[in-house]
Amino acid sequence: MDDCIFCKIIKGEIPSYKIYEDKYVYAFLDIACDSYGHTLVIPKKHCVNLLDCEDKYLEKTICAVKKIANHYVEDCGFEGVNILNASGESAQQSVFHLHFHIIPRKNGDGIDIWPLKDKRDFDLKDICDKLKLN
């Protein structure tokens, strides 16, 4: 897609700090610099989000996420990772090319990924009945 910033990064039209690349996937550091090692992993074929990505590209992308996450923990001194994805405008997706965020973590790093901590009064049985995949 001509106007997609991530497609331009894949094509080399916009510089990036490449962490990993293969035939299907490109991973690079997020220029937001909001946390050390914040990495974006994207399929090389344009898709808007998780909901419209071809299975082959989705599989290759999530396998690359796992490979990079393992590398960060096993080889780079991190103790864990957060893997985040937003699919759709209502989910706060801001770049409309599928991407997964890898946030490398260390104990005591002060990052709070989970802002919703208050328990809500939901009827789980009712929700399950409405959302269950038959």
GIHUGI-V189862 format. One record per backbone hydrogen bond with DSSP energy under -1.0 kcal/mol. NH is the residue of the N-H (numbers start at 1). CO is the residue of the C=O. If there is no record, write none. Layout:
NH CO
NH CO
//
This chain:
8 4
9 5
10 6
11 7
12 9
13 8
14 8
19 27
20 27
22 25
26 42
27 20
28 40
29 17
30 38
33 30
38 35
39 102
40 28
41 100
42 26
44 24
52 49
58 54
59 55
60 56
61 57
62 58
63 59
64 60
65 61
66 62
67 63
68 64
69 65
70 66
71 67
72 68
73 69
74 70
75 71
78 72
79 105
80 105
82 103
84 101
91 88
92 89
93 88
97 95
98 47
100 41
101 84
102 39
103 82
105 80
109 106
117 115
122 120
124 122
127 123
128 124
129 125
130 126
131 127
132 128
//
